[in-house]
Amino acid sequence: MLSKVLKPANLKRLAYRLAKKLIIVPHHQLNEVTLESSGSSWISTGDDPQFIIHPARRIPTRTFKKGWYLLRIKLTEANHQSHVGKLYSNLQKGELITVDVPWHSTKFVNRLFYLENANAMLRFDPCETETEFTINTFMISKLPTFIAMRHMKQRLYKLLNHVDNVEEYLATNCKLSGGKYIDTIYDEYNKTFTTGAMEKSYPFWIKFDEPRAIQKMKQTFTENQAEVKFSIILPTYNTDPIYLKECIDSVINQSHSNWELCIADDASTSVATTDVLKSYKQQYPNIKVKLLSKNGHISKASNEALSMVTSDYVLLLDHDDTLPAHTLSFFAKAISDNASAQVLYADEDKIDEQGARHQPHFKPDWNPDLLLSQNYICHPAVYKTSLLKKIGGFRVGVEGSQDHDLLLRATANLSREEVVHLPFILYHWRVIENSTASNASAKSYTTDAGIEALKYFLSQSKQNASVEKGKYPNTYKINWSLPTEQPLVSLIIPTRDGYDILKQCLESIYDKTTYDNFEIIVVDNQTSCEKTLGLFNDYSDAKNNFSVLKWDKPFNYSAINNFAVSQAKGEVVGLVNNDIEVINGDWLTEMVSHALRPEIGCVGAKLYYPNDTIQHAGVVLGIGGVAGHSHKYFHKSEPGYFTRLHLVQNMSAVTAACLVVRKSVFEEVGGLNEKDLTVAFNDVDFCLKVHTAGYRNLFTPWAELYHHESISRGEEDTPEKIQRFNKESTYMKEQWGDLLKADPAYNKNLSSKHENFSLE
């Protein structure tokens, strides 16, 4: 909590040291803040906050000498927004040289830069806006040239995923520029930090990216889509005439003209509202209006509107929201292209009372387990009319979550192919004071209604499960029941030496796990440490559900686990790293309860670094060319993108650092690829094989463990490792290219470079 703001007189030199290497001085538009937590916290009072950076006094020359430097920072911003900092050199000469330093809350940033001359000071501008932030880490280290070169190449190998041969690409650019090779490397490295290559703001996306995407889509339109007719159902009740007119006008202005608007007014007491409706009905023959004499709430009103429908497809519209002009055209195109489509939905954003757009929701493709956790589909949704009639339309008694209830019942028996997602913003949800669009907790009854909707769905589908509230409003946790006789789970832990981490891992599993029926199989990959060998003996003597398998061959992660699974007795197997530490005792119960569901394949856990930031919350395909970890480095307390850090959901892949799957599924897809993927990406490849076999992979945040992988672990930093990593990356791109470019659990509008769900 903010307790006190210190206003420095004329921004005097409030100098302090960080990491005993630097003196950081607030120079412009900065007020220091006293916080209960650690770190140096500041409020920027304008759009040009500045720090001056001096070498520590213990450095004899007190200058930053000519050469290569690495800036390492971690800043935390109050609203967890992304920012672009700027580092300036050559201040005293007046010829400023700038490098961009994009950063996001809780994420470490490593930024290499080169000083052409000695500098007595540098300047760092953390952002370009008024905000509050904390400096957790700020370090500058001088590097030898060969280390700088290696660091730059590592980043380029990771981010130039569109280039087949990075070395050839760099050599060609060097030849074209006529400069030194290292200068070319530095130029390419700097480009990866430029404004166009980092996270974009939504206004930027609206101005540049959205028009291009719309135009590209329009070029694919065909004549037969004009035959698709839509019925738009619109329940109204005392709607503000200004917003009601904007809503209806957005339908009238559709580029696709084959539609009818079916309005059911729920006995409005506002004459202004009914006058607007009567006026539009008189002007437009394809606008139908039914004025109800008795208020029956939204489900009944929606059913009245549904009774007027004469077309094959229905789009739901709320009375103060609006549609972009191309919404129906895009849905008509999708219907023409997907003959089996029964339900279609698209992305949405919000508009304020002045019509300004913000808070876009870029959704995944069909994600049944996410729908059980949250109505992520929301608006806009298009249904086949026959499907709505079959399920009886809207259900009375779940008002407040009637759309969620409708989606659950409509999609209950549909396949992946029958639920189609359009990755375009096709709906603007109006934000008005006390609306659920502006504040999900403004209508707390909606969460209760959502629980009733889920209970009904589970009962009707004969699922043995219970429902409880999630961590956030309108989110839910489904508790799947285990059979009376718990199946045996075989936990497989490969190790080589590693006494301390293995001991911690085993102790945490045995001491905390509440699931009773498990065995631990440690796979010994040429351990020579006497303490570790002694640990094997101690557990073998003390535990009848502990055993050791010998793997006396070179390290091959895939082969080791395949061998262990073949020896496992359990109906369910768990792949577990030796540096895992259990946090919540019911972690295994939670994971097994999902793994036993017939439709579920791999189940992944929520893993934290020791500093309580996210190491794994599901794998996103395409990040860095192959795959990255969702929300990496976010703090455990953060909600994540639309609260997804706290929701069970389907993911294309999860990490094998802690993965649970039925043994029959593991064997069905041939296990891990021990030929082509000996170290990297074997878990992603395995999950994708499970996915293509028809199972849904799943991430659960309710199984929490620490993963004691170093948060600053080095990259693939030797020629041999780089060669192997590149070979395995190439295999993944050749094997799974289409999926890597369009992760169905992600969205193509989101970044393929960053793991924080920022815009591409």
N, C-alpha and C positions, 0 to 999 in steps of 0.2 A: 504494500500500500504506500502511496505517496504521502509522506508525512510533513515535509518541509521543503520549500524552494529557497535556495540561497541566491540572492541577487548580488553578484560581484560588482563592486564599485568600479565603473569604467572598464569592466572586463579585465581587472587586474590579473596578474600572472598567478593563477591557482595551479602551480606546477606540481605534478606528482609523477612517480615512476611506475612503469608497468614492466614486469618481468626483469627489472633491474637492468634493462638495456636502453630504455628510451625515457626522455622527458617529454610529456605531452602537455601542451599549453592551450587552453581555450582562447581563441583569438577573436571570434566574431559570431554573434547571434547564438550564444550558448549560455544556458544557466544550469548550474549543477543542482542535482536533486539528491536528497537523502532518502535512501530506501532501506528497508529491513534486510534485504538480500545483499549478497556480496556483489562486487563489481562497481565500476564508476558509471553513474547514471546522469543523463543530461536531457534537457529540453531545448530543442532548437526553436528559436523565436522568429525565424524567417526562412526564406528559401535559399540562404547561402551561409549555413553554419560552417565554421572553419576551426581546425586545430593546427597549431604549429608544432612540429616534431623536431626535437634536438637529440643528438646522441647523448648518452649518459655521461656525467662528468668524469666517470672513472676511465673513459676512453681518452688517451693522452691528446690526440689531435682534435678531438671534439668536432670532427667532420665526417660526413658520409663520403668515403673516397670513391673515386671512379670505379665502376665495375657492376657486377650483377648482384641483385638483392632479391630476397623473398619476403614479401609482406604476408603475414599470417594473422587473420583477424577472426573474431566471432563477436558479432553485435546482436543484441536482442531488441526488437522494436515492439512497443506496447501493443500494437494491433497486428503484429506478425505479418506486415506487408513487406514486399520486396523493394529494395532501393538500389540506386547506383551511386556509390561513393567515387570520389576522384582524388587521385594522388598527384600532387604537383611538385616538380623540381625546377631548378634554375630560378628560384625566387629572387635572389639578389641581383641576377643579371637582367631580370625583367622579361626574359624570353621563356615563358612558362612552357614546360613540357608536361603533358597530361596523360595518365593512364586510368582507364575506367576500372572500378572495383565493384561489380554488382554483388549484393549480399542479401541474404534472407535470414530471418530470425533463427537462432540456434544452430545455424549451419556454419561450419568452418570454411573460410575462403583462403586459398593459397594463391597469391598473385605475384608472379615474377616481374621485375622491372630492371631497367639498365640505366645507370647514371653515366652520362658522357663526360661529366666533370665532377670534381669534388663539390659537395654541398654542405654548407654549415647548418642548413635546416631544410625540412620538407614541409609541405602543407597537405593535410587530409581534410577533405570536405565529405562528411559521412552521408549526406542526403541533400535533396533539393526541396524540402518541405518542412513545415512545422510539425514536429512529432516528438515523442519521448523515446529514448533508447538507452541501452546499457552497453558499455564496453566490457565484455568478458575477457577477451584476449586481444592484444595488439603487440605484435612482435615484428621486428625487421632483422633479418639475418643476411650477412654477406656470404655469397656462394662462389666457389671456383667455377670457371667457365664450363668445364665438362659436366658438372652437376646441373648447371643452368640448362645446358643443352638437353640433358637427359630428362629433366623436369618438363621442358617444353614439348619434347617429342612424346612423352607419355600422354600429355593432354591432347595432342593432335591425333595420336593413334585412336584415342577414345572418341573424340568428337568429329573427326573427319570420316564418319561412317559411310558417307555417300561416295567416298573415293576408294576405288578398288586397290590401288597400290600407292600408299601414302608416300613412300620414299621417292618413287618416280614422279609423283605429283610435285613434291617439294623441289626435287632436282630440276624439273622443267621450269617451275616458277623462278628458280634461282638463275637459270640460263636466260630467261626472258627479261629479268630485271637487270641482269649484268652485275649483280652485287655479290657480296659474300654469302656463303651458304647459311651461316648463323644469323645473318641479317634477315634472310628470307624466312628462316624458322621463326624468328622473333616477330616479323610482320604477320605471319599466319597465326601465331599464338595470340597476338594482340587482337586479331579479328574475332577470336572466340569470346572476347569480353565486350565487344562493341554493342551499342544500344540495339542494333538490329538483330544481334545474335542472342540477346538475353531475354528475360521475361518481359512481355509486353503488357502495357496497361489495356484495360478493356476499351476505353475510348480510342486508343490506337488501333485495336483489333477491329472495332466497328468502322473506323474510317478507311482502313486499307485492306484488311484481310477478308472481312465479310463481303464487301462488294465483288471482290475477285471470285470468291467461292460461289456466290449467287449467279454471277455471269457464266461461270463454268458449268454450273448445273443447268442453266437455261439452254445452253447449247445442246443438251442431250434430250430436250423435250421432243415428244412425238405427237402425231395427230390423234392417235387412239386414246390418249389420256384425257382429251376433251370430253370423251363419253362418260367419264367417271363423274357421278353426281353425288354431292354431299348434302346431308341434312345437318344443320348446325342447331343444336338444342341449347336454349338460353333461358334458364329460370331467373326471374327478377323479383325483387321485393324492395320497395321504397328506395330505388337506386337514384343517386344524385343524377339529375338530368344531364349535367355536363359529361360525366363519365359514361352514362348510358348511350348518349349520342356518339361519343368517340368509339365505344364498343361496336355499336351497330354499323357506323360508318366504315369501320375496319373490315367488316364483312362485305359491305356494298362495294368497297374499293378493291376487292380481290381480283387478281389478274385472271384467275380461273372463274369463269362466269356460270358454271353449271352447279348451282346450289339453291337450297331453300333454307330460310331461317325460321325455326320453330320456337316461338317465345311463349312461355307459360308464366304469367305474373301471379305470384302467390298472395293474392288479395292485398295489394299495396294500399296503404291509407294515404299515400302521397298522390294528390291529383296531378302534380307536375310529372311524376313518373308515368302514370297511365296516359296522360296527354301525349307524351313523347311516343309511347308505343302506338297509340291510335294514329298519330300523324304518319309514322313510318308505314303502318299497315295500309293506309290509304294511298301512299305514294308508290309502293312496290308490291307487285302481285306475288312475288316469291317470298314475302315476309308474312308469316302466319302468326297471329296473336290470339292467345286464349287467356281471358281475364277470369281468374278463379274467384269464387264468391267467399271461400273460406280458406283461411291460412292453414296449410298442412305441412309446412316446412319444406326443405330443399329436396328431399328424396321424392316426395309426392309430386312436387312441382316439376321436377325433372322427368318423372314418369308421364305426367300430362303432356309435356313437350315431346317426349318420345312417342306418344300415341299419335301425333300429327305427322310423323316421319313417313315419307314415301320413297326414299332412295335407298341404295344398298349400303351406304356408309354414313356413319354418324360421328360428328366431331363435337366435343363438349366445350362450352365456352361459359366463363363466369361473367356476371353482368357489368363489371367495371374494368375488365381486362380488354386487351386489344390483340389483333392478329397482324403481323406484317403482311403486306400486299401479296406476297408470293406463297403464303402458307398452303393454300389449297392446291396450287399448281405443283408444289413439291410433293404433297401427299398423293396427288393424282398420279404423278410420275412413279412414285414408289409402289402404288397399287398396280399400275400397269406392268412394272418390272417384277413384281412378286405375286404371282397368281394365288399362292397359298396363304397370303397374309390375312390374318383375322383381327389382329390388334397392331396398330402402328402408333409410334410416339416420336417426339423430337425434343430438342433442347429448348431451354427457355431462359429469359432474364426477367428482371423487375424494372418497373418504371415508377417514378415518384409522381407526386401530384402535378408537377410541372412537365411531365413527359420525358424526363431524363432517364436513360437506360443505365442499369448497373447490375451487379451481382449475377453474372451469368451462371447457369448450371449446365455444364457440359457433361452429359450422362453416359454411362456405359451402354453397350447393347444389352439384350435380354439377360437379366441377372436375377433369377428367381429368389435366391437367398437374400439378396439385398432388398427385394420387395417385401420379404417377410420381416425385415429389420426396419424398414422405412418406406414410405411411398415416394421412392425416388423418381418415378415416372411423372406423377402429378399432371402438369400441363405440357404440351397439348397431347390429347389422346384421341385416336380415331378407331372406331370399332365397326366391324361388319354388323349391319343391322340384324341379320338373322341370329348372330351370336347373342346380342343383347336381348332379343325376344326369347331365345332359348333359356337364358338364365333368369328371366323374369324382370329385367331392368334393375332399377335401383331398389335397395332393400330399406324399408322403413325401420327405424330404431338405431341406426348407426350414423345419424346426422352429425356432421363434423368430420367424419372420415368416410363419407359415402363413396367418394371416388376411389379410395384405397380398397374398400370392400368390393366395389364393382370390379376393379382390376384383379383382385385375388380370385374372385369367382369366374371371371371371364377367361383368365389365363390358366386355370387349374389343370386343364388337360391338353394344353397346347405345346407344340414342339418348338425348338429354336427357330425353325424356318417360318413359323406362323406368327411370330412376334417380331416386328421390323422396327428398327430404330433409325431415324434420320439425324445425322450429326450437324444439324443446322438450328439456329435460333428461330423458332417458328411461333413463339408465343411471348407476349409481354404481360407479366403478372403485376397488377396495380398494387402499389404500396400506399396504404392509407392508414392513418393512426388507428391503432388497436386491431388492425387486420392481421391474419396469420401470415401474410406476406411480409409484413414489417417485423412481426414478433411472434414466433411460434408459440410462446407461452401466453400470448394475449387471450387465447381461447383454450384454456387448460382442458376443457371437456373433450377436445379433439383426441387427446391421447387416450382417454378412457374409451372413447368410441372406437379408436383404432384397436385397442385390446379386444373389445367385443367382436370386431370384424375378424381378427385373427383367430380368436377362439372358434368362431363359427366356421371359418375356412378349415381349420384343423379337424374339427368335428365332422364336417361334411366329407372331407377326404380321408377320414378314418386314420388320422395320424396320431400316434401316441406321444403327445407333447403338451407342454403348458406354456403360458405366455406371461411375461412380466414387463414392466416399464424398463426402457433403456436408460442410458445416462442423460440423454437430452430429450426435450419435448418432442413428441411424435416419433420417437424411436423405440424399438422393442427388442427383447431378447426371447428367443424360443428355446425352451429347455427340452431336448429330445430324450425320451426315456431309454434307459438301457434294459436289455433283457434281464430276467430274474437271475439267471446264471451268467455272470460276466464272462465274456470270451477272454482267452489268454492273449495278452499283448506282449510281443517280443521287441524289446528296446535294444537296438543295435548301436554300439558305441565304438567306432574305430579309434585306435590311439597308438602312438609311438612315444614311449616315455611320458612326459607331461604329468609328473606325479601330482603337483599341486592342483592343477585345474581338474584333473580326473578325480582326485579325492573329493574336491568340492562338488563336482557334478554328481558323483555317486551318493555322497552324503545327503545332498539336497533331494534327490529322487527318493531315497529310502526314508528319509525323515519327514518329508512333507507330502508325498503323493498319497491321496486318499483312495485312489483306485487300487483294489487289492490284487487282482489276478494279472500280474505281469512277471516277466523274466527279463534279466539284463544279460546281453551277450556282448562282452568286450572283445573286439577283434584286435589282437596284438600284432602290429606291423613292425616286427623286428625291434622290440623294446630291449634296451641294454641297461637301463637305469635300475639299480638294485632296489631302490625305494619303491619304484613302480611295480617291479616284479613281486616285491613283498606285499604291496597293496593287493595285487591279484590273489595271492595266497590267503591273505586275511579275509577277503570277501568270499572266496571260495569255501573257506572253512566256516564262516559265520552265516552265510546266506544260501539256502537251498534253491533259490531262484536266480543264482548268479553263476555264470560260466565264462570261460575264456577260450576263444578260438585263435589258433595260430595262423598268421598269414606271413610266411617267410619269403616274400617276393618284393620287388620294388613297389613303391607307393603307386596305387591306381585306385582312386576313390570308388569308381564305379565297380571294378572287379571285387574289391573288398566287401562292399555292401551286397553285391549279388551273391557272393559266396555265403555270407552270413545269413541272408534271407533263405537260402536253400537249406540251411541247417536249423532255421527257426521253427519252433513248434506252434507258435501263436497263429490264431486266425487273423490277427491284426499285427502289422509290424510298424515299428517306429524307428525312423532314422534320426539319430541324435548325435550331435557333435560332443566331443569330450570337454568343451569349454562352456557348456550350458549349465545354468543354475536355476532351479525351480523357484518361482515366486509364490504363486497361488496353488494350494494343495489340490484343487480339483481340475488342474490343467489337463491331466490325462483323461479324466472322466468326460470333460468337455470335448476333447478332440475325438475320442473313441465314439461318443454319442453321434457325432457327425459321420465318422468313417463307416459306421455300420448302416447308414442309410443307403439303400440300393443304388440311388442315383448319384451318390457322391464318390469321387475318386480320392485325390490327395487332400489332406487337411493340414494347414499350416498354422503356426502359433504367432503370437505377438512377442517379438524379441526386442530387448533393450540393451544398449550399451551400459556399462557400469554407471555412467553419469545420468541415467534415466532419460536418454534420448533414443529415438526409434532406430533400431538396426534393421528390423524387418517387419513389415505390415502387409505382406503380399508382394509379388513380383510384377512389375509393369514391363511388358514387352516393348522393345524398340529403344529404350533409354540407352544412350551411348552406343547404339548400333545393334545391340542384342537384348539386354535386359538390365533393369535396375530395380532398386527396392523402393516401394511406395512410401512417401513421407519420411525418407531417411533424414535423420538428425532433428526431426521435430521432437519437442518435449512430450513426455508421456501424458501430460495434462492437457495438451492441445486437442481440439476437436478434429483437426484435419479437414480435408475438403468435404464440405457438407456433412460433417461429423463422421466421415467414413473410417476414421481411426478407431471408432468405438462401435462399429457395426459388423456383424457377420455378413459376409458377401462372397460371391463367386469371383475368383481370380483365375487368370489363365495359368498361373504358376505360383508356387510357394517354395521357400528355401528348404533344402534337405538338412539344414542345421537342426531343425526340429519338424519332422514331417511324419504324419501317421496315415496309413493306407491299408486296406484289406490285402492280405497276402495273395488272394486270388486275382485281384486287379494288378498287383505288381507283376505276377507271373504272366498274366494275360497279354501285357504289352511288352514282355521281354526284359523287364528290369531296366537298369541303367546301362548306358552305352559305354562299355569298357574298351571298345576299339578306338573310337573317334574322340571321346570326351573323358579323358583320364582324370582331369583335375577341375576344369571350369565348365560351367553350363550344363553339367550332366543332370542336375536336378530340374532345370528348366526344360531340357529336352524330354526328360521322363514325364514331367507334368503335361507337356504338350502331346505326348503319345497317349496319355490317359484322357486328355481332352478330346482328341480326335477319335478315340474309341467310344465316345458318347457319354462319358462321365463328366460331372461338374466338379472342378477343383474349388477349394473353399479356404478362406482365411477367417479365423475367429480371434477377436481381441480378448476373449474371456479365458484364454490360456496364455498366461504371462510368464516369461522366463528371461533371465539375463543371458546375453551372449557375450562372453568375455573376449571377443575379438577386439583387438585394439582399435579405437576410433581413429587413430592416425596411422594405421597399418600401411606399409609401403605398397606401391603399385608393383606391377610386373616389371622389375627393374634390372634384369640381366638379359643379355642377348638370347640366351636359351629360353628363359621364361617368356620373353616377348614373342619369340618365334612360335612357341607352343600355344600361347594365348591367341595370337593371330590365326593360327591354324584352326583352333577350336572355334574362334569367332566366325571364320570363313565357313566352317562346316555348318554352324547354326544358321547363317544367312542363306546358304544353299538349300538346307533342309527345310527351313521354316520361314522363308523370306516373306510370304504373303501375310502370315500371322504376325511376324515381327513388325511389319509396317502398319498393321491395323489391329491392335489388341482389342478384342471384343469387350474386355473388362475395363477399358480405358476410353479415350475419345480422341479422335484425330486432331481436334483443335487444341489439345493440351500438349505441353512440351515433350519433345523426344530427347531433350538434352538434360533437363532438370527433373528431379524426383519430387518436386513440391507441388505438382498439379498447377503450375503456372501456364500461361498461354504460350503456344508455339511461337 
